[in-house]
Amino acid sequence: MLPSRAELISVPMYANVFLLTSPQGRLLVDTGTVVHAPRFLRLLRSFRPDALLVTHAHPDHAGSAFLAGRAGLSVLAHPLEHPALLGEVHDLPYPAGRPGVGRLVSRAHPNVRASALRAALPGQDVLGWEVVHLPGHTAGQIGLRRGGVLIAADAVVGSADGAHLPRAAYNHDHAQALATLKTVAGMDLREIWPGHGGVLTAAQVQARAARDGG
């Protein structure tokens, strides 16, 4: 059964932020950029989540994750993303071809406090949603799956003309990103909610995987 629209709400804050409600509790997925911090704080107060899950550590998805930690929430992420969230590494792939600027952007963002950070591992149940590893865009990127719905982070991007991959320059491992796209296309899904853009159908993702993945 697909989650109802009351159980899955998408709020664009440059990247999509998801408000997930299940019988097990309320989960926020991603935070948008730090520019959206005031709006994210309002979400924390109104939605009152039980936890925050960060799909990956890029600042358009995790820019305000530090606020959830300060509010006493657990911040869940794949262990491979923890060093970036803690401010121990600064290897952003954008702006493309300008790693020095990427490092400056990364260092300018507040870090998640270590005491708030928790591991989210593939196969784990998080408040009724299954954690799915979606590597390629980053090594530790994860999504969430429930009832024919996948929250796919930047494993795929939605646009007016269908599904796309992020630019190769923005992927940690583009070949792995292509393999993950094919994996998603092979899942039994009815809706794919990307980290950017609107909801996608399985057919749209399958078409992109056939075009790009060979």
Disulfide bonds with the S-S distance in Angstrom:
none
